[in-house]
Amino acid sequence: MSTQPLGNLLSALPEPSSLESFQDIISRSGCRIERIVSWGHASPPGFWYDQDWDEWVLILHGRAVLAIEGFPDARQLQPGDHCMIPAGTRHRVESTDAGGPTVWLAIHFDEPTDTGRPSSDSP
């Protein structure tokens, strides 16, 4: 049985960039866990994510504002806050902390192997 080296989701953060950083932590059939680091990033105006898979997100550090279609108010997220986003639920990131990193843990369930997401920085 092989063991994975220990890791820390709050260490070795990427430098601020014009792109968010996406790093796969674990990828298995039916489940992918990733760390996302945002530095004041937001979804482009008018853009909504509409995924074919369920996604659960947790804020580990920083702050974010998440809009979910069908809810009148955007959700203010801070460390420890988490949210399940069912497949087919349109959502967008209104803002993330401009004064420092926002570190997300995202778990994607039953995700297709090709996410259609452009590659970006990885720590």
C-alpha positions in Angstrom: 0.0 0.0 0.0 1.5 3.4 -1.0 1.1 6.4 1.2 0.7 10.0 0.2 3.1 12.6 1.5 1.6 15.0 4.1 0.3 18.3 2.7 -1.0 21.6 4.0 -3.7 23.4 2.0 -2.6 26.7 3.4 1.1 26.5 2.6 3.0 27.1 -0.6 0.3 29.5 -1.9 0.8 30.9 -5.3 1.7 34.5 -5.8 -1.1 36.9 -6.7 -1.9 36.6 -10.4 -4.5 37.6 -13.0 -5.7 33.9 -12.9 -7.0 31.9 -10.1 -4.9 28.9 -9.1 -6.4 25.4 -9.4 -4.5 22.4 -7.9 -5.9 18.9 -7.9 -5.2 17.2 -4.5 -6.9 13.9 -5.2 -8.6 12.6 -8.3 -10.4 9.3 -8.3 -13.2 7.8 -10.3 -16.3 9.8 -9.5 -14.6 12.3 -7.2 -12.0 15.1 -7.6 -10.7 17.3 -4.7 -9.0 20.5 -5.6 -7.6 23.6 -3.9 -8.5 26.9 -5.5 -6.6 30.1 -4.5 -8.2 33.4 -5.4 -6.7 36.8 -5.0 -9.6 39.3 -5.5 -11.0 37.2 -8.4 -14.6 37.1 -9.4 -16.6 35.5 -12.2 -16.6 37.7 -15.4 -19.6 40.0 -15.7 -22.7 38.0 -16.9 -20.9 34.6 -16.6 -22.5 31.8 -14.6 -21.1 28.3 -13.9 -23.5 25.6 -14.9 -21.9 22.3 -14.3 -23.0 18.7 -15.0 -21.8 17.5 -11.6 -22.3 18.3 -8.0 -19.7 20.5 -6.3 -19.2 21.1 -2.6 -17.0 24.1 -1.6 -15.5 25.1 1.7 -13.7 28.4 2.5 -10.5 27.6 4.4 -9.0 31.1 4.4 -10.2 34.6 3.2 -13.7 35.6 2.2 -15.9 35.1 -0.9 -19.3 36.1 -2.1 -21.2 33.4 -3.9 -24.4 34.0 -5.9 -26.6 31.0 -6.5 -29.5 31.2 -9.0 -32.8 30.9 -7.2 -31.6 32.6 -4.0 -32.4 36.3 -3.8 -29.2 37.2 -1.9 -25.6 36.3 -2.6 -24.0 34.2 0.2 -21.2 35.8 2.2 -18.6 33.1 2.9 -15.9 33.1 5.5 -13.5 30.4 6.9 -15.5 27.3 7.8 -18.5 28.1 5.6 -19.4 25.5 3.1 -22.0 25.1 0.4 -23.3 22.2 -1.8 -24.0 23.2 -5.4 -26.0 20.5 -7.1 -25.4 19.7 -10.8 -27.2 22.1 -13.1 -27.4 24.9 -10.5 -26.1 28.2 -12.0 -23.7 30.0 -9.7 -21.0 32.6 -9.8 -18.3 34.1 -7.6 -19.3 37.8 -7.0 -16.0 38.6 -5.2 -13.1 37.2 -3.2 -10.9 39.0 -0.7 -8.8 41.6 -2.5 -6.5 42.0 0.5 -5.2 38.5 0.6 -5.7 35.0 -0.6 -9.0 33.2 -0.5 -8.4 29.4 -0.2 -11.2 27.1 -1.2 -11.5 23.4 -1.0 -13.7 22.0 -3.7 -15.0 18.5 -4.1 -16.4 17.6 -7.5 -18.7 14.4 -7.6 -19.3 12.3 -10.7 -17.4 14.9 -12.7 -16.6 14.2 -16.4 -12.9 13.8 -17.0 -12.8 16.9 -19.3 -13.9 19.8 -17.2 -13.7 22.3 -20.1 -11.9 24.6 -17.6 -8.8 26.2 -19.1 -5.6 25.2 -17.3 -4.1 27.8 -15.0 -1.4 28.3 -12.4 -0.7 25.5 -10.0 1.4 25.8 -6.8 
